[in-house]
Amino acid sequence: MKPAVATLMLIAAIAGGSSIALAQGAPDDVIAENATVKLTRADYEAELQRLPAASRAGFASDPRRITTLLNNMLVGKTMAAEGRKGGLDRDPLVQRRMALEAEKVLAEAEAQRIEALAGAEFDAKVALYLPKARERYLVDKDKFVVPEEIEASHILFLTNARSEAAALALAQQVEAKLAVGADFAALARELSEDQATKSGGGHLSWFGAKQMDPGFAKAAFALKNAGDVSPPVLSRFGYHVIRLDGRRPQRQKSFDEVKDQLIADMRQAYVTEQQALKVAAIRNDPALKVNQTALDTLIVPMPDAATMRRLMLEQSQ
């Protein structure tokens, strides 16, 4: 077995049981190593900080993601060690790039600190924002309306494997069976081609008109009473026979129902504002000086048309 393959397999085996191991480990615990480098839990935790906060929350629940991350880290650390051994870390340009990367890490950490401080400031005076949240609710009440919803069941015959005429004929047969007392759920379990709902008798949970195919929704919402069955209805999927199972009228959400979301939105707006103020202060710093002469040397004029043609000709030869 080649050493590189062995390393990959080792990390895969570790990652397979990583949820408990990483949760209980210490920073200096070695997760994997080769002849050149060691990969510790502290390395792993630091690398996680490069991911968006929303992605970090559930990252450790997927062994495959951990495996991929650890493999990439081990390759990167090994190549860096070999580059250091070859003296690349003494190259002035590489040193400058390393310094810039370090500054990027510090800048990101500072941005996270500003975000945390702003969030804490908002939380400390959240009571002051409740009246504003209520005001927003009253001004924008239309945003907090739950539209009319229905629940229904359906039997579907797809048109991607047969003609529309053939699908319609099958739906009409179901319609005829229902008219003489056949059980809707039993027919759905037997005949429906909607694999997601057939085992449940074709049942669809509560939905609004905009959540469904327009043709399907129009026919479903036109049904008046629970138990009413539609004639065959064409959607972009095929022909349906639909039964209305229930209806909930449009309703207005109360302030208590939406208060937490309003406060969360206001908190995010406050944090974003504080971040923007910090960036604006840096950009508008009166002590900022620009060396225009040095800046101008960075600009390389575009070659004229004749030179461009010559360069393109040279590259093609």
Secondary structure in CASP SS format (residue, H / E / C, confidence):
PFRMAT SS
TARGET T0000
AUTHOR 0000-0000-0000
METHOD secondary structure of the structure
MODEL  1
M C 1.00
K C 1.00
P H 1.00
A H 1.00
V H 1.00
A H 1.00
T H 1.00
L H 1.00
M H 1.00
L H 1.00
I H 1.00
A H 1.00
A H 1.00
I H 1.00
A H 1.00
G H 1.00
G C 1.00
S H 1.00
S H 1.00
I H 1.00
A H 1.00
L H 1.00
A H 1.00
Q H 1.00
G C 1.00
A C 1.00
P C 1.00
D C 1.00
D C 1.00
V E 1.00
I E 1.00
A E 1.00
E E 1.00
N C 1.00
A C 1.00
T C 1.00
V C 1.00
K E 1.00
L E 1.00
T E 1.00
R H 1.00
A H 1.00
D H 1.00
Y H 1.00
E H 1.00
A H 1.00
E H 1.00
L H 1.00
Q C 1.00
R C 1.00
L C 1.00
P C 1.00
A H 1.00
A H 1.00
S H 1.00
R H 1.00
A C 1.00
G C 1.00
F H 1.00
A H 1.00
S H 1.00
D C 1.00
P H 1.00
R H 1.00
R H 1.00
I H 1.00
T H 1.00
T H 1.00
L H 1.00
L H 1.00
N H 1.00
N H 1.00
M H 1.00
L H 1.00
V H 1.00
G H 1.00
K H 1.00
T H 1.00
M H 1.00
A H 1.00
A H 1.00
E H 1.00
G H 1.00
R H 1.00
K H 1.00
G C 1.00
G C 1.00
L H 1.00
D H 1.00
R H 1.00
D C 1.00
P H 1.00
L H 1.00
V H 1.00
Q H 1.00
R H 1.00
R H 1.00
M H 1.00
A H 1.00
L H 1.00
E H 1.00
A H 1.00
E H 1.00
K H 1.00
V H 1.00
L H 1.00
A H 1.00
E H 1.00
A H 1.00
E H 1.00
A H 1.00
Q H 1.00
R H 1.00
I H 1.00
E H 1.00
A H 1.00
L H 1.00
A H 1.00
G H 1.00
A H 1.00
E H 1.00
F H 1.00
D H 1.00
A H 1.00
K C 1.00
V H 1.00
A H 1.00
L H 1.00
Y H 1.00
L H 1.00
P H 1.00
K H 1.00
A H 1.00
R H 1.00
E H 1.00
R H 1.00
Y H 1.00
L H 1.00
V H 1.00
D C 1.00
K H 1.00
D H 1.00
K H 1.00
F H 1.00
V E 1.00
V E 1.00
P C 1.00
E C 1.00
E E 1.00
I E 1.00
E E 1.00
A E 1.00
S E 1.00
H E 1.00
I E 1.00
L E 1.00
F E 1.00
L E 1.00
T C 1.00
N C 1.00
A C 1.00
R C 1.00
S C 1.00
E H 1.00
A H 1.00
A H 1.00
A H 1.00
L H 1.00
A H 1.00
L H 1.00
A H 1.00
Q H 1.00
Q H 1.00
V H 1.00
E H 1.00
A H 1.00
K H 1.00
L H 1.00
A H 1.00
V C 1.00
G C 1.00
A C 1.00
D C 1.00
F H 1.00
A H 1.00
A H 1.00
L H 1.00
A H 1.00
R H 1.00
E H 1.00
L H 1.00
S C 1.00
E C 1.00
D C 1.00
Q C 1.00
A C 1.00
T C 1.00
K H 1.00
S H 1.00
G H 1.00
G C 1.00
G C 1.00
H E 1.00
L E 1.00
S E 1.00
W E 1.00
F E 1.00
G E 1.00
A H 1.00
K H 1.00
Q H 1.00
M C 1.00
D C 1.00
P H 1.00
G H 1.00
F H 1.00
A H 1.00
K H 1.00
A H 1.00
A H 1.00
F H 1.00
A H 1.00
L C 1.00
K C 1.00
N C 1.00
A C 1.00
G C 1.00
D C 1.00
V E 1.00
S C 1.00
P C 1.00
P C 1.00
V E 1.00
L E 1.00
S C 1.00
R C 1.00
F C 1.00
G E 1.00
Y E 1.00
H E 1.00
V E 1.00
I E 1.00
R E 1.00
L E 1.00
D E 1.00
G E 1.00
R E 1.00
R E 1.00
P C 1.00
Q C 1.00
R E 1.00
Q E 1.00
K C 1.00
S C 1.00
F H 1.00
D H 1.00
E H 1.00
V H 1.00
K H 1.00
D H 1.00
Q H 1.00
L H 1.00
I H 1.00
A H 1.00
D H 1.00
M H 1.00
R H 1.00
Q H 1.00
A H 1.00
Y H 1.00
V H 1.00
T H 1.00
E H 1.00
Q H 1.00
Q H 1.00
A H 1.00
L H 1.00
K H 1.00
V H 1.00
A H 1.00
A H 1.00
I H 1.00
R H 1.00
N C 1.00
D C 1.00
P C 1.00
A C 1.00
L C 1.00
K C 1.00
V C 1.00
N C 1.00
Q H 1.00
T H 1.00
A H 1.00
L H 1.00
D H 1.00
T C 1.00
L C 1.00
I C 1.00
V C 1.00
P C 1.00
M C 1.00
P C 1.00
D C 1.00
A H 1.00
A H 1.00
T H 1.00
M H 1.00
R H 1.00
R H 1.00
L H 1.00
M H 1.00
L H 1.00
E H 1.00
Q H 1.00
S H 1.00
Q C 1.00
END
